[in-house]
Amino acid sequence: MPKSSRKRKRSLEDLWRRREELLELLLSDEAILVGTVYDTLRRCGNPTCHCAQRPSHRQTLLIFTRAGQRRCRFVRQAEAESLRLAANRYRAWRKAFREFQTLQNRERVLLRGEIRKNAIRLD
């Protein structure tokens, strides 16, 4: 087997191994949240509270899109950490999906090279 074919085969095997790892992440059953969870400082509305001068009450918000419109809702502190983890899993999922697409494109290029190499020339 020529050196270039061995190198291409090794590259394809590496791509397939990484592809399997990414598929494991992409097909996970863990919950994901398509949105952003973050903390902000707000005023409570009580005119005698210390926050009347400067916002100082920490609140957690969830920003998401529904029907093409950006939405915002307050999150209870008991739910905040689980929602934050689910949003982080979604970011990791998106990153893995982009890498998966890149691997597929690279795989196609390598396989086309193999097809061209093995093609019968009709000149």
C-alpha positions, 0 to 999 in steps of 0.5 A: 500500500502506498504511503499516501494511502496509508496516511489517508487511511490513518486520517480516516480512522482518526476522524471516525474515532473522533466522530464516535466520541462526538456522536456519544455526546450528541445522542446523550439523553441529558436535558439541554436548554436552548437559552442563556441563564445569567445573574443580574442586579435589580431594584425591588421597587420598595422606595425605602430599600437600599436598592432604590439608590443602586440595583443590588438584589441579585436575580437570575434570568433566562433568555430564550426565543419562542416563535421568533421572539426573544423572551425573558423570565425570572428563574427561581434560585432552586432551579437556577443551577440545573438550568445553568447546567442544561444551558452549558450542555447545549453550548457543548452540544452546539460546539460538538455539532459544528465539529461533527460537520467539519469532520464530515467535510474532511472525511468527504475530501479524503474519500474523494481522494481515494476515489480519484486515486483508484479511478480508471483513467480513460485518456 
